[in-house]
Amino acid sequence: MKRILAAAVLMAVSSGIAFATGNHAGGHGEEAGTIAIGKPGKAAQAKRVVNIAMSEKEDGSMVFEPAVLKVKEGETVRLKFTNKGETDHEFVMDTTEGVMEHKVLMEKFPEMEHSDPNSIRLAPGAKGEIIWTFAKAGDFTFACLIPGHYDAGMKGDITVAH
C-alpha cells in the first residue's frame, strides 16, 4: 500500500511540476523558466514592493490582503508575504486554468508541497517573498490551494497591463 501511495504522490508531483512550469517540449521560443504569467525576477530589478497578508477571518473566510494586484508588463516586483493567520497558507499565481488544475491536484494530494518559483507556502506567523517579472500582459489568478482555502475565499486577481 505504501508503494502505491508513494507512486501516486510521485506521479502527482511530477505532473504538478509539468503544468506549473507552463511549458512543454518545444517551448515555442520562450526563455527557460518562463510561464504564462512571467518568470522569477532578479532582486536588483525589483523597483516596487507589494506586501500581501494571508489570514482567516472570524466568519470562517480566508483572504489575501490585497486581493487584487495591478502590475505592468515587464515589471519586476518583490511580493512580500506575511501569514497573519493561525494555519498554513500558500500563494500560487498562474493562469486561471493553471490554478484550477493545481487546485484539483491538491484536493487529491493535500500534503503535496511545492518548490515552484511562482508559489510560496508559509506556516502561521512566517514571512517570505517571491521576486517576479511579469513578462506578458493579461489577466491572471492567485490562490491558496490548500484544500478548502480557495473555497473559503482565498483567491485574487492579477492584471498585467501593457
N, C-alpha and C positions, 0 to 999 in steps of 0.2 A: 504493500500500500504506500509506504514511504517513497519507493521508487517512482510510482505512478504520480504521486503528488509532486515530487521533485521534477519529474519530466514535464508536468503540466506548467509548473512555475517557470521552468527554464524556457519553455515554448512561449509563455505569456510575456516574459521579459524580453525575449528575442524579438517577438512580433511588436512589442511596445517600442523597442528601440527603432525598429524599421519604420513605423509610422511617425514616431516622434521626430525623426530626422527629416521627415517630409521629402525624402529624396529616394530615388531608386537608381538602379544601374542605368547609366547613360546620362543622368543628371541634367540634361538639357542645358549644358553650359553653365550651370550655377557653380559658384565657388563652394568648395568643400565646407561643410558645417552650416551652410545656409539653408533655412527652411522658409516656407512662405512668408512668415512674419519677420524674418531677418536672420541675424547671426549674433553670436557672442561679440561684444564690443571690447575695446581696449579702454582701460580706466582713464588714460590721459586724454581720450577723445570725449569723455562724458562731460558736457558743459552744464548739465542740469541734473538735479536730484529730485526724485519723486518718492516721498515717504508713503508707505502703504501699511495700514494696520489690519490685522486679522483678528476677529473676535466673535464671540457669541453674545447674543442679546438675551435679556430676561424672558422674552416671549418665545425663546427657543430658536429664533432665526440666527443665521450665521452670516457675517458680512465682511467685505473688504471695504476699507475707507481710505481713499475714494474708490468708487465702483466704476468710474469712467476715466479713462486716460486718453489724452489727445497729444499726439506727437507728430513730428514732421518726417517725411520720407528722407532717409539718410541720417537722421538724428541718432546720436548715441546718448543713452540715458542711464543713469545709475538708479536702479529701483532698490530702495532700502525698505526692508520688511521688519516688522515687529509683531510677534504673536502675543497679543494682549489677552488672549483667551485662556481657557482652562483645559484645552485639549489640543492635540496636534492639529496643524493646518498646513496646507500646501498651496502653492501658486503655480499653475501651469498655463502658459499662453501659447496660442496656436490659432489656426483657422477654426471656425465653429465646428466643422466636420471633424477635424483632428481632435478637438477637445471632447466631442461626443463619442468618438471611437475609443478614446482613452478612458472615458467615464465607464463605458460598458466593460472594458477590460478590468478596471479597478473594482467594479462590482463583483466580478468573478474571482479576483485575486486581491482581496482588500489589504493584505500585508505587503504587497508589492511596493518597493521603494524605487525612486528614480535617481538617476545621476545625469539627466539630460540638462543641457545648459539653459533651456527655456523654462526650467522649473526649480522650485525650492520647497523643502518640507522643513517646518520648524516646530519644535516642542514648545509647550507653554512658556512664555517669558523670553524665548530665544529671539535673536536678531540675525539677519542675513541680508545678502544683496545679490542682485543679478545686474551685470552691466551688459546692455543690449543695444545693438544697432538695428533700427527699424528700416530695413532695406527697401521695402515695397509699400506703396500706397494701398490702402484698402481698409476694410473693417474686419477686426479680429476679436477674439474672445479670450478671457482668462477665467479660471475657476479653481476651486478646491475640489479635487476629485476623490477625496477620502469618502467612502460610501456614506450617503446621507447628507453630506455637507452642501453639495450643489443644490439638492432638492430643498435644503433649508435656506437657500438664497445666496449662497457663497459663490457669486459669479459676477462678471463685469465685462465691459466693452472697451476695446482699444480702437481708436480711429487714427490711422496714419494718413495724414494729408500730404498732397503734393507740395 
